Amino acid sequence: MPKWFYDCTIDLVGPSSDAGGVTDLQLSSGDGTLTKKNFRAAASVRKEILATALAALASGRTVQAYVDDGPPGGGSIYALQILNGGGGIRFPDGSVQTTASPPPHVVLGEVAGAGGFVSVLRSTGNVGIDDISQNTDGGGFIGLGSAGGQARVVLDTVQLSTVAGSPDNGAVSVTDAAGAAAGTSKVQLAVNANGKGQVTADVKNFRVPNPAQADTDIVYACIEGPEAAAYVRGTAELINGACTIALPDHFATVIEQIGMTVHVTPLSAESLGLTVVEKSPKSLVVQELHQGAGTYSFDWEVKGIRKGYEDYQVIRPQSERSLAQHLPAVPV
């Protein structure tokens, strides 16, 4: 992931020790986050960058550099501008970002082979709203950066993108700085590769104001299980030892009969016990045990597996949670 480095010094612009005399551009930053990093002209430094670096070296000015996380001593440099000076950054599409004092906080550039990008910077030098660009699968990408984490490192704690490998399936990921650094979501809303909408989180809640204590809320958590299920429940009346319960039409529409379970609880101490003698997604038939002929109320609950989710997979690869990432700027 690209990084913004501020107040960098140019330590070297000239021939390297490598055979062929390839030009080196060597940068370092005052805060130590960029230490004597080399950029080779043949691979990653355009002539506009070299010209800006030579001008900075000649005038003793510091520079603002936008670089990636390449290998030690290597990587690519996307943009370079002299701080508190004139001139600007020329991007591959011919556009120019004018240098200003203080440095600009909105950077426009080209995304590798896929149009433009916008980066919005915090006034302190850390990235705030960091990316608006195309993603790696050809969809759109918006990333909101964190103020925390490592100095001047982009940590997208909110991402609007698409599911990795499914550019037509939208996804929203929310995490913290630690999760962004590790590439993991804390909460995700996405349409998966099978076209199913899903919400994943550490816990799912409902939250309402607490009428008994004005400055608090009541927060309940969802019950979890290894299946996608639905339920209905209620209270019915046993008459002369028997009862037929008609289940709602909408329940019969959404569940499968295979895997359907029923619980009944008599509400009479004189009950001989209850059993379910017939069950379907449309109705239940309940009778008292031992040929009893009691008349009393009882509670009932029916659970069933949702249609279309009979093969619900509990163990899944972590790659399912991956989002397509933003494309970095072209090295300039």
C-alpha positions as CSV (number, residue, x, y, z in Angstrom):
1,M,0.0,0.0,0.0
2,P,1.4,3.5,-0.9
3,K,2.7,5.8,1.8
4,W,3.0,9.6,2.0
5,F,6.3,10.8,3.4
6,Y,6.8,14.4,4.3
7,D,9.9,16.6,4.8
8,C,12.2,14.2,3.0
9,T,15.7,15.1,2.0
10,I,17.4,14.2,-1.2
11,D,20.6,12.3,-0.3
12,L,21.8,11.3,-3.8
13,V,20.9,11.9,-7.4
14,G,23.5,10.3,-9.7
15,P,25.2,7.2,-11.0
16,S,25.0,4.1,-8.8
17,S,27.6,1.5,-8.3
18,D,25.7,-0.9,-10.4
19,A,27.0,-1.9,-13.8
20,G,25.6,0.3,-16.5
21,G,25.6,3.5,-14.5
22,V,21.8,3.4,-13.7
23,T,20.8,6.6,-12.0
24,D,19.9,6.4,-8.3
25,L,17.5,8.7,-6.4
26,Q,18.0,8.3,-2.7
27,L,15.5,9.7,-0.1
28,S,15.3,9.8,3.7
29,S,12.8,11.4,6.0
30,G,13.5,13.3,9.2
31,D,11.1,11.1,11.3
32,G,13.0,7.9,10.3
33,T,10.1,6.3,8.4
34,L,12.0,6.5,5.1
35,T,15.7,5.7,5.6
36,K,18.1,6.0,2.7
37,K,15.7,4.4,0.3
38,N,17.0,4.0,-3.3
39,F,14.9,4.4,-6.4
40,R,16.3,3.3,-9.7
41,A,15.6,5.5,-12.8
42,A,15.4,2.6,-15.2
43,A,12.6,0.9,-13.1
44,S,10.6,3.5,-11.3
45,V,11.8,7.1,-11.6
46,R,10.6,9.3,-14.5
47,K,12.7,12.2,-15.8
48,E,10.3,14.7,-14.2
49,I,11.1,13.2,-10.8
50,L,14.8,13.3,-11.4
51,A,14.5,16.9,-12.5
52,T,12.6,17.8,-9.3
53,A,15.1,15.9,-7.2
54,L,18.1,17.7,-8.8
55,A,16.4,21.1,-8.2
56,A,15.8,20.2,-4.6
57,L,19.4,19.0,-4.1
58,A,20.8,22.1,-5.7
59,S,18.6,24.5,-3.6
60,G,18.9,22.5,-0.3
61,R,15.1,22.2,-0.1
62,T,13.1,19.3,1.4
63,V,10.6,17.5,-0.7
64,Q,7.3,15.7,-0.3
65,A,7.3,12.2,-1.7
66,Y,4.6,9.6,-2.5
67,V,6.2,6.1,-2.5
68,D,5.1,2.5,-2.2
69,D,6.1,-0.3,0.1
70,G,8.6,-1.9,-2.2
71,P,11.5,-4.1,-1.3
72,P,14.1,-2.7,1.1
73,G,16.2,-0.2,-0.9
74,G,13.7,-0.3,-3.8
75,G,10.1,0.2,-4.5
76,S,8.5,2.8,-6.7
77,I,8.1,6.6,-6.4
78,Y,4.8,8.0,-7.6
79,A,5.3,11.8,-7.1
80,L,7.8,14.2,-5.8
81,Q,7.4,17.9,-5.1
82,I,9.6,20.6,-3.6
83,L,8.1,22.0,-0.4
84,N,7.6,25.7,-0.1
85,G,8.7,26.2,-3.7
86,G,7.3,26.6,-7.2
87,G,6.8,24.0,-9.9
88,G,4.6,21.0,-9.6
89,I,4.2,17.2,-10.2
90,R,3.6,16.0,-13.8
91,F,1.5,12.8,-14.0
92,P,1.6,10.3,-16.9
93,D,-1.6,11.7,-18.4
94,G,0.0,15.1,-18.7
95,S,-1.9,16.7,-15.8
96,V,0.1,18.8,-13.3
97,Q,-0.3,19.2,-9.6
98,T,0.9,22.6,-8.6
99,T,3.2,22.9,-5.6
100,A,2.0,25.3,-3.0
101,S,3.0,26.5,0.5
102,P,1.8,24.9,2.6
103,P,1.7,21.7,0.5
104,P,-1.6,20.8,-1.2
105,H,-4.0,18.5,0.7
106,V,-5.7,17.2,-2.4
107,V,-3.7,15.2,-4.9
108,L,-5.0,14.2,-8.3
109,G,-3.2,11.7,-10.5
110,E,-3.5,8.7,-12.8
111,V,-4.2,5.1,-11.7
112,A,-2.2,2.5,-13.5
113,G,-4.0,1.9,-16.8
114,A,-7.4,2.8,-15.3
115,G,-8.0,6.5,-15.2
116,G,-7.7,8.9,-12.3
117,F,-7.3,8.9,-8.5
118,V,-7.9,11.4,-5.8
119,S,-6.2,11.5,-2.4
120,V,-7.2,13.8,0.3
121,L,-4.7,14.6,3.0
122,R,-4.9,15.8,6.6
123,S,-3.4,19.1,7.4
124,T,-1.0,17.4,9.8
125,G,0.4,15.3,6.9
126,N,-1.4,12.1,7.7
127,V,-3.8,10.8,5.1
128,G,-7.5,11.4,6.0
129,I,-9.9,10.5,3.1
130,D,-7.2,8.7,1.2
131,D,-8.4,7.1,-1.9
132,I,-11.1,7.5,-4.6
133,S,-10.1,5.3,-7.6
134,Q,-10.7,2.1,-9.6
135,N,-10.1,-1.1,-7.7
136,T,-8.0,-4.1,-8.7
137,D,-11.0,-5.9,-10.2
138,G,-12.2,-3.0,-12.3
139,G,-14.9,-1.7,-9.9
140,G,-14.9,1.5,-7.9
141,F,-13.0,2.1,-4.6
142,I,-13.4,4.6,-1.8
143,G,-11.2,4.3,1.3
144,L,-11.4,6.4,4.4
145,G,-8.1,6.5,6.3
146,S,-7.3,6.3,10.0
147,A,-5.5,8.9,12.0
148,G,-3.9,6.2,14.0
149,G,-1.4,3.5,13.2
150,Q,2.1,4.0,11.9
151,A,3.1,7.6,11.0
152,R,2.0,8.7,7.6
153,V,0.8,5.2,6.5
154,V,-2.6,4.9,4.8
155,L,-4.9,2.6,6.9
156,D,-8.3,2.3,5.2
157,T,-10.6,1.7,8.2
158,V,-13.7,2.1,5.9
159,Q,-13.7,0.7,2.4
160,L,-16.4,0.8,-0.3
161,S,-15.4,-1.6,-3.0
162,T,-16.3,-5.0,-4.5
163,V,-15.8,-8.6,-3.4
164,A,-12.4,-9.8,-4.6
165,G,-12.9,-11.7,-7.8
166,S,-16.5,-10.5,-8.2
167,P,-16.4,-7.0,-9.6
168,D,-20.2,-6.7,-9.9
169,N,-20.7,-7.6,-6.2
170,G,-20.6,-4.6,-3.9
171,A,-19.0,-4.6,-0.4
172,V,-18.5,-2.3,2.5
173,S,-15.8,-3.1,5.1
174,V,-15.4,-1.4,8.5
175,T,-12.4,-2.1,10.8
176,D,-10.0,-0.4,13.1
177,A,-6.3,0.6,12.6
178,A,-5.1,-2.8,13.7
179,G,-7.5,-4.6,11.4
180,A,-6.6,-2.3,8.5
181,A,-2.9,-3.1,9.0
182,A,-3.7,-6.8,9.0
183,G,-6.2,-6.6,6.1
184,T,-9.1,-7.9,8.1
185,S,-12.7,-6.6,8.5
186,K,-14.5,-6.1,11.8
187,V,-17.9,-5.6,10.1
188,Q,-18.7,-6.4,6.4
189,L,-21.7,-6.0,4.2
190,A,-21.4,-7.7,0.9
191,V,-23.0,-9.6,-1.9
192,N,-21.0,-12.9,-2.0
193,A,-19.9,-14.8,-5.1
194,N,-23.1,-16.8,-5.0
195,G,-25.2,-13.6,-5.2
196,K,-26.3,-13.8,-1.5
197,G,-26.3,-10.7,0.6
198,Q,-24.5,-11.2,3.9
199,V,-23.5,-9.2,7.0
200,T,-20.6,-10.5,9.1
201,A,-19.5,-9.0,12.4
202,D,-18.1,-10.1,15.8
203,V,-21.6,-9.8,17.2
204,K,-25.0,-8.6,15.9
205,N,-27.1,-6.4,18.1
206,F,-30.3,-4.4,18.4
207,R,-30.1,-1.2,20.5
208,V,-32.9,0.9,22.0
209,P,-33.0,3.7,24.6
210,N,-33.4,2.5,28.2
211,P,-36.6,4.1,29.6
212,A,-35.5,3.3,33.1
213,Q,-32.2,5.1,32.9
214,A,-32.0,8.0,30.5
215,D,-28.3,8.0,29.8
216,T,-28.1,4.3,28.8
217,D,-29.3,2.0,26.1
218,I,-30.5,-1.6,26.2
219,V,-28.4,-3.8,23.9
220,Y,-29.4,-7.3,23.0
221,A,-27.3,-9.7,20.9
222,C,-28.5,-12.1,18.3
223,I,-28.5,-15.9,18.9
224,E,-26.1,-17.6,16.6
225,G,-26.1,-21.1,15.2
226,P,-24.6,-23.3,12.4
227,E,-27.6,-22.9,10.1
228,A,-29.7,-20.3,8.4
229,A,-33.0,-20.9,10.2
230,A,-36.4,-19.3,10.8
231,Y,-39.0,-19.8,13.5
232,V,-42.6,-19.2,14.6
233,R,-44.1,-19.7,18.0
234,G,-47.2,-19.1,20.0
235,T,-49.8,-20.4,22.6
236,A,-52.6,-22.8,21.7
237,E,-55.5,-24.5,23.4
238,L,-55.7,-28.3,23.9
239,I,-59.3,-29.4,23.8
240,N,-60.2,-32.9,24.9
241,G,-56.6,-34.0,24.5
242,A,-56.0,-32.7,20.9
243,C,-55.2,-29.5,19.0
244,T,-54.4,-28.6,15.3
245,I,-52.3,-25.5,14.7
246,A,-52.3,-23.8,11.3
247,L,-48.9,-22.2,10.7
248,P,-48.6,-18.9,8.8
249,D,-48.5,-19.1,5.0
250,H,-45.3,-17.0,5.0
251,F,-43.5,-19.5,7.2
252,A,-44.4,-22.4,4.9
253,T,-43.0,-20.3,2.0
254,V,-39.5,-19.8,3.6
255,I,-38.7,-23.1,5.3
256,E,-38.0,-26.7,4.2
257,Q,-39.8,-29.6,5.9
258,I,-36.7,-31.6,6.3
259,G,-34.9,-30.5,9.5
260,M,-38.1,-28.9,10.9
261,T,-38.3,-29.3,14.7
262,V,-41.2,-28.6,17.2
263,H,-41.2,-27.9,20.9
264,V,-44.4,-28.0,23.0
265,T,-44.8,-27.0,26.7
266,P,-48.0,-27.8,28.6
267,L,-49.3,-25.0,30.9
268,S,-51.1,-27.3,33.3
269,A,-49.8,-29.3,36.2
270,E,-52.4,-31.9,35.5
271,S,-51.1,-32.6,32.0
272,L,-50.1,-36.2,31.1
273,G,-47.6,-34.8,28.7
274,L,-47.8,-33.7,25.0
275,T,-46.6,-35.1,21.7
276,V,-46.6,-33.9,18.1
277,V,-48.2,-36.6,16.0
278,E,-48.1,-34.7,12.6
279,K,-45.9,-31.8,11.4
280,S,-45.4,-29.9,8.2
281,P,-44.5,-26.3,7.3
282,K,-48.3,-25.6,7.1
283,S,-49.6,-27.2,10.3
284,L,-49.1,-29.2,13.5
285,V,-51.2,-31.8,15.3
286,V,-50.6,-32.1,19.0
287,Q,-52.1,-34.7,21.3
288,E,-51.9,-35.5,25.1
289,L,-50.0,-38.6,26.0
290,H,-51.5,-41.8,27.4
291,Q,-54.8,-41.1,25.5
292,G,-55.4,-38.1,27.8
293,A,-58.4,-35.9,27.3
294,G,-57.2,-32.7,29.0
295,T,-58.3,-29.2,28.1
296,Y,-55.6,-26.5,28.8
297,S,-53.2,-24.1,27.1
298,F,-49.7,-25.0,25.9
299,D,-46.8,-23.1,24.3
300,W,-45.3,-24.2,21.0
301,E,-42.3,-23.3,18.8
302,V,-41.3,-24.4,15.4
303,K,-37.9,-24.0,13.7
304,G,-36.9,-24.8,10.2
305,I,-34.0,-24.4,7.7
306,R,-34.6,-21.6,5.2
307,K,-35.1,-22.7,1.6
308,G,-32.0,-22.2,-0.5
309,Y,-29.7,-22.6,2.5
310,E,-29.9,-26.4,3.0
311,D,-26.1,-26.7,2.3
312,Y,-25.1,-23.8,4.6
313,Q,-21.3,-24.0,5.0
314,V,-20.0,-23.3,8.5
315,I,-16.2,-23.6,7.7
316,R,-15.2,-21.2,4.9
317,P,-11.9,-19.8,3.5
318,Q,-10.8,-16.4,4.8
319,S,-10.5,-15.3,1.2
320,E,-14.3,-14.9,1.1
321,R,-13.8,-11.7,3.2
322,S,-11.3,-10.2,0.8
323,L,-12.2,-6.9,-1.0
324,A,-10.7,-5.7,-4.2
325,Q,-8.2,-3.0,-3.2
326,H,-7.5,0.4,-4.7
327,L,-5.0,0.7,-7.6
328,P,-2.0,2.9,-6.7
329,A,-0.8,5.8,-8.9
330,V,1.5,5.2,-11.8
331,P,5.2,5.8,-11.0
332,V,6.0,9.2,-12.3
